Amino acid sequence: MANRYRDKNIFIRVTEIEKEIIKRKSIAAGYKTINSYAHNMLLNGIIIKVDLREILKLNTEINKIGTNINQIAYKANSSNRVTLDDIIKVKILLKEVQNVQIEMIKKLTDK
């Protein structure tokens, strides 16, 4: 493959700042030329697309659960008593947080 003849061109336009960033990245990656760096990145580079909607849903669910836990904590602080029912509710809510996290990890790793 090293002796193959490349007879097609691809041109891109960049700003001076972008060119400098690309140059620094190519040097940091150990390439002697921007061309060899660009060639390798175009053929072998990886693009990672992150869908933040799932993370926002997770955040919303955890906030709801946190609100419930805060209500229990407020009740415990105002009455100076914590009932067995309160402890059970907190354990259930914490289990919900764990389940939401597990589901999120599954969704993110399945894509």
N, C-alpha and C positions, 0 to 999 in steps of 0.2 A: 504493500500500500504506500510506502514511502516514496516510490518512484512514479506514482500516478501523475498524470498531467492535468492540471486544473485550468480549463479554458473559459470558464464562466465567471462573471463578475457580479457582485452585489454591492451596491453603494448605499451608504446611509449618511445623513447629515446630522451633525451634533454641534452643540455650542462649544466655545473654548473651555468652559468649566467642565462640561460633560467629557470632553476629550481628555482633560487633565485627570478626571476621576478614573476614566477607563485606563489611562496610562498607569496611574498608581496601582490600580487593581491588578493589572497585568504584571507589573514588577513584583508586587506582593505575592502573586501566584507563581512566580518563578519563570515567567516567559520573557524571552529576549525582545520580542516585538509585539506591538498591539495586534498586528495581523494574525500571528499564531494564537494569541490569547482569544481574539474574537472568533477565529475559526473553530477553536476547541469549544468555546462557549456556545456558539450557534449549533454545533453538532451534538454536543454532550451536556450542555447546561440544563439545569432543572428549574422549572418554574413552579412555585408553590402558590396555589390559590387558597386563601383562607376565607371561609364564609363565617363572618362574625355573628350572623343571626343566631346560630345555635348557642354561642357563648352569651349573647344578650338574653336569650330565653333562660339559660342556666342562672344568670345573675338575677333575673326577675323572680325565679322560683326560690332561690336562696334568700332573697330579700323578704319574700312573703313568710317564709319559715322563720327568719330572724325576727320579724315583727311579732309572730306568735310567741317565740321564746322571750322576747322583751316584755310582753304582756304578763307572762308567767312570773318573770323576774320582778316586775313592778308589784304584782300581787304579793309575792313573797316578802319584798322589802317593806311594803306598807303594813302588812299584818305581822311581820316577823315570824311567819310560819310558812313552812313548805309542807304540803300534803303529799301523800304517796301518789295521789292522782296527778299532781303537778310534776312529780319526778317521772312518772310513766309518760305523760304528755311530752316532756322534754326529750326523753329517750326515743319516742316515736318520731318526733320532729327531726332529731339528729339522724335517725335511720332514713328519713325522707331525703335529707341532704346527701347522704351517702348514695342512695339510689339514683338521685338526679345526677350526681357526679359520675357514677358508673355508666349510666345511659349516655351521658355526654362523651365519655371516653370511647364507648362503643361506636357512636355516630362519627366521631372524628377519626377513628382508626379504620373504619369500614370504607371510607371514601378514598 
